[in-house]
Each structure stands twice: as C-alpha cells, then as structure tokens.
Amino acid sequence: MARVVKVFRTLRNNWKKSTFAVCVLSYGGYWLNGKHNDSLLRREACLLAREFGRQQIAPHERLMKATVILNPAACGGKANNLFEKNAAPILHLAGVEVTIVKTDYEGQAKKLMELAEQTDMLIVAGGDGTLQEVITGLLRRPDQDTICHTPIGFIPLGSRNSLSPSLHLLSDNKVKDITSATLSILKGETVPLDVLQIKGETEQPVFALMGLRWGAFRDVAAKISKYWYLGPLKTNAAHWLSTLHDWPQVREVSVSYLDPNLRPPDLPPQKTQRPSLLYRIFLRLKHRWSPPVVEPPKVEEPEEWKEEQLSTLELFVQTHNKNPVQRRINDSMMIYAEPDNLTVGEYITVGNKKDEDPTVFTKESTKLEASACRLQLPEGTAGFYNIDNEEYEAMPVEISLLPRKLRFFISAERREQLLAQMQ
C-alpha cells in the first residue's frame, strides 16, 4: 500500500511530466491499434484474393492481363507505397499478370495511353488528375472504338478521388478503400459511364467523367489551402476575403445547347441464329426475281440549337455518373448556373457546402438538360476551368456527350446502395 501511495505522490509532484507521458502513450497506443487494424484488413483482402487465384483454368486459356497506370506523386508522394502494400499483393495472389507503368511527370499518362497495347483490363492507380489523363489519352487513339471496350478499374490513391463514391463504398480508412476497390476489380462487375468531350478552338479535345466547373466558387476553392493556418475557419475566410477583393463576382456566358436524345433501352447482347439453308436459298431467289425497292435517303433536318444568356456566380456542366446505375429516359448532360444575386452571407454559406461537394446547387440555380452545348465567353475573359478537378485555361468550348462510352468496375455493395437510394 505504501508503494502505491508513493507512486501517486510522485505523479502528483511531477504532474507536467506525467501528463506528457500519458499523452504520448495514448497516441502511441492509438497509432499501433490503427496499424494492427490495417494489417487485419490487408490479411482479409489477401485471403479473398487467394480464392480467385485458386480457380482452375483450361489448358488453352491464359492468365488475365492487367495494365496498371500508377502515379507515384499522388497523395503527396505516398501513392507508390500505398499501392505496393495494399493493392499489388491482392492482384498477384489472384493470379493476374500485372504490368505496372509509373508516370514521371504531369501529362505523361496521355502519351502512354496513346501507345498502350491491348490488355484485358486497365487499372488507374492515382487521383482525379491521373484518371483524367488516362481517359483523354485513351479516347484520342485512332482505334478508340475498339479499345474502349476494355474494362477500367480505379484505385483511389490521390488526394481527390471524385469518381470513387460512384463505384465504391467509402470509409475513413484509406487501406480499406484501396483493398475494397481492388477486390471489386477481381469480381468483374462493371457499369457503363458517360464521357464529356470538351473541345476548344485550336487544341485537341479533353475528356471528362464528372464535369466542367467555372466561376467564383471554383476560384476560391483553389486558394483555400493557402489559409491552412486558420484551421477550420480557412474556408469561411477564403470566401470572405474574395468578396473584399471583388464583389459581385458575376460571370457572363452565352450557352448554346441541343435538346437531349432519347436513351435506347439497355438490352443484353444477343447472338442471332443463322437461318436455315433452304430459307437462305429462298431469300436469294426472291431478291433476284424481285429486287427490293431502294428508298431515297432521308434528308436530315438541321439540328436546332437553343441559346441562353446567363449571368451567374458559377457554371457547372456535369454528367450523370454520380449515380451510374440510375435508369434514365434521356442521354444527357446537366448544365447548372448559380444565381447572381446572392448576398455575401449566402455566398459564404453556399461556398462552404460546395467545398465539401461541388455538385450541391441552390434551389434558385438555372438547370438545363442537353446532349451537347457550346460555351461562349466574353472577349478578354480570364480564369480557369476545372475539368475533373484539373485546371485548364478558360476559353470558348464545345462540349459533346458520349453516352455509355466506357465501362468501369463497380462493387456489388455500392451498386445495391445506389439502387436503394432511388427507391
């Protein structure tokens, strides 16, 4: 008992050191527990991947080939380590023949995809920038109609992964997100995604999966990180300081657009049976004795472009890929324009919401549905677009929708969750 009293007296007399030691031990225990949980997640994922690797294949079949485009600079330079520890073992245990191609500089993924050979699956390991480069390089190829049938997997390794919520169940654990995304690739369930083709007056087209963003909220979002020293107040401060510099931050834009096209039904491909020999002979004789009448080609009516003059704080042209399993009547893109009459307080409030999710819009925003659109900016307009969170110089552009152009791997759990949200 005397020893216990002595210990408590020592702790009381040295309370500063004792408090510091408790904090260090608590943080160390929390860190070690996190590492242990990560190891358990990796072990569980590897056991599931081993079951895929134990499946037998026929003698004439070959191993699945996967080409991985890895951006080591993603996630502050941690992407290579994250991939090697969490995703690579799963692919190897599943018996996939993996070819890893690492990018060395910005824009290299576009060039690599223009020269890439045919593969069974394409895996993008990085963030929004890497994915946008890969998609752009893929769709610039002369044989893009053929290679676009290759399924694409996305492993979220970047600081911004806008497409991940559409394909995977997300959590607060980076290891869990990476392993679950890799396992969804092995399971092979895919979903078609729309693509936006964005073409300027002189440059080659750029392609996007989520959309194009332009305006005041976008400009402020690019500067929020500069106010890191303000902690949780940095978002409010960035928007408030932007109003001191320039207010109102209204943008003028002329939007020309075409009405959406009716979406054809999603029918599974069916192999037609070849007619019998007697029926084929009958058809040939029939066509020989009474040739079918060739109808004159129909004259296509010119497309009717509608035009809107918009005054807005921000313009957002986006696809429907936020919920790719939703059944839709039309193949279309959505054009949102935020109102130009927000007060400073409303501007800051809306800016906070858009910092968390840029696809959140006010009730007063203008909404247009189109199959294609043209953005005409006033002469001398400066600034930048965000195309899938990548900066491009603002200029007049034409945006076309490529419906269901690419197929991406999706987890079955996320598909069921998205379907449940629609009910």
GITAWO-V16356 format. One record per pair of residues at least 4 apart in sequence whose C-alpha atoms are under 7 Angstrom apart, sorted by sequence separation. I is the first residue (numbers start at 0). J is the second residue. If there is no record, write none. Layout:
i	j
I	J
I	J
This chain:
i	j
0	4
1	5
2	6
3	7
4	8
5	9
6	10
7	11
8	12
9	13
10	14
13	17
14	18
15	19
16	20
17	21
18	22
19	23
20	24
21	25
22	26
23	27
24	28
25	29
26	30
27	31
28	32
29	33
30	34
31	35
32	36
33	37
34	38
35	39
36	40
37	41
38	42
39	43
40	44
41	45
42	46
43	47
44	48
45	49
46	50
48	52
49	53
50	54
56	60
72	76
73	77
74	78
77	81
78	82
79	83
80	84
81	85
82	86
83	87
86	90
87	91
88	92
89	93
90	94
91	95
103	107
107	111
108	112
109	113
110	114
111	115
125	129
126	130
127	131
128	132
129	133
130	134
131	135
132	136
133	137
134	138
135	139
136	140
139	143
142	146
143	147
162	166
163	167
164	168
172	176
173	177
174	178
175	179
176	180
177	181
178	182
179	183
180	184
181	185
182	186
183	187
213	217
214	218
215	219
216	220
217	221
218	222
219	223
229	233
232	236
233	237
234	238
235	239
236	240
237	241
238	242
239	243
240	244
241	245
242	246
274	278
275	279
276	280
277	281
278	282
279	283
280	284
281	285
282	286
283	287
284	288
285	289
286	290
319	323
341	345
342	346
343	347
344	348
345	349
346	350
347	351
348	352
349	353
350	354
351	355
352	356
353	357
360	364
376	380
385	389
386	390
410	414
411	415
412	416
413	417
414	418
415	419
416	420
417	421
418	422
71	76
72	77
73	78
82	87
90	95
102	107
125	130
138	143
155	160
164	169
198	203
199	204
212	217
274	279
286	291
341	346
353	358
385	390
71	77
72	78
102	108
137	143
170	176
198	204
227	233
353	359
384	390
385	391
10	17
71	78
123	130
169	176
197	204
198	205
226	233
352	359
383	390
384	391
70	78
71	79
155	163
196	204
197	205
383	391
384	392
196	205
197	206
383	392
384	393
196	206
223	233
382	392
383	393
195	206
196	207
223	234
382	393
194	206
195	207
381	393
167	180
194	207
195	208
319	332
194	208
223	237
318	332
193	208
317	332
318	333
316	332
317	333
316	333
317	334
219	237
316	334
376	394
219	238
315	334
316	335
376	395
315	335
375	395
108	129
112	133
314	335
315	336
374	395
155	177
314	336
374	396
109	132
113	136
154	177
313	336
314	337
373	396
374	397
108	132
109	133
112	136
113	137
313	337
337	361
373	397
108	133
112	137
311	336
312	337
338	363
372	397
373	398
106	132
109	135
110	136
154	180
311	337
312	338
338	364
372	398
109	136
113	140
154	181
311	338
312	339
337	364
371	398
372	399
121	149
311	339
336	364
337	365
371	399
120	149
121	150
122	151
123	152
124	153
125	154
126	155
310	339
335	364
336	365
370	399
371	400
65	95
69	99
71	101
119	149
120	150
121	151
122	152
123	153
124	154
125	155
126	156
127	157
335	365
336	366
370	400
64	95
65	96
66	97
67	98
68	99
69	100
70	101
120	151
121	152
122	153
123	154
124	155
125	156
126	157
335	366
62	94
63	95
64	96
65	97
66	98
67	99
68	100
69	101
70	102
124	156
125	157
126	158
127	159
152	184
334	366
335	367
62	95
63	96
64	97
65	98
66	99
67	100
68	101
69	102
126	159
127	160
215	248
334	367
62	96
126	160
127	161
333	367
334	368
333	368
214	250
332	368
333	369
331	368
332	369
331	369
332	370
331	370
52	92
330	370
48	89
52	93
51	93
52	94
49	92
41	85
45	89
48	92
49	93
44	89
48	93
257	303
45	92
78	125
257	304
256	304
257	305
255	304
256	305
255	305
256	306
255	306
66	118
73	125
254	306
255	307
65	118
73	126
254	307
64	118
65	119
66	120
67	121
68	122
69	123
70	124
253	307
254	308
64	119
65	120
66	121
67	122
68	123
69	124
70	125
253	308
63	119
64	120
65	121
66	122
67	123
68	124
69	125
252	308
253	309
65	122
67	124
252	309
251	309
252	310
70	129
251	310
250	310
251	311
249	310
250	311
249	311
250	312
249	312
248	312
262	328
261	328
262	329
261	329
262	330
332	400
260	329
261	330
331	400
135	205
259	329
260	330
135	206
259	330
260	331
134	206
259	331
330	402
131	206
131	207
78	156
74	156
73	156
74	157
73	157
74	158
73	158
85	174
249	339
324	414
86	177
85	177
86	178
85	178
324	418
86	181
322	417
215	312
216	313
214	312
215	313
214	313
213	313
214	314
213	314
212	314
213	315
212	315
211	315
212	316
211	316
210	316
211	317
210	317
209	317
210	318
239	347
209	318
238	347
259	368
208	318
258	368
259	369
260	370
209	320
258	369
259	370
235	347
238	350
257	369
258	370
256	369
257	370
257	371
256	371
257	372
235	351
256	372
234	351
255	372
256	373
254	372
255	373
254	373
255	374
254	374
253	374
254	375
252	374
253	375
252	375
253	376
252	376
193	318
251	376
252	377
251	377
193	320
192	320
192	323
190	323
44	178
216	350
220	354
40	175
37	174
165	320
165	321
165	322
165	323
213	383
213	384
212	384
213	385
211	384
212	385
211	385
212	386
211	386
210	386
211	387
210	387
209	387
207	386
208	387
207	387
199	394
199	395
200	396
199	396
198	396
199	397
197	396
198	397
197	397
198	398
197	398
196	398
197	399
195	398
196	399
195	399
196	400
195	400
194	400
195	401
194	401
193	401
194	402
193	402
193	403
194	404
192	403
193	404
191	403
192	404
193	405
191	404
192	405
191	405
192	406
191	406
190	406
191	407
189	406
190	407
189	407
190	408
189	408
190	409
188	408
189	409
187	408
188	409
188	410
184	408
183	408
183	409
183	410
167	409
166	409
167	410
166	410
168	413
167	413
166	413
151	406
152	407
131	387
150	406
151	407
152	408
148	405
150	407
151	408
147	405
150	408
127	387
127	388
128	389
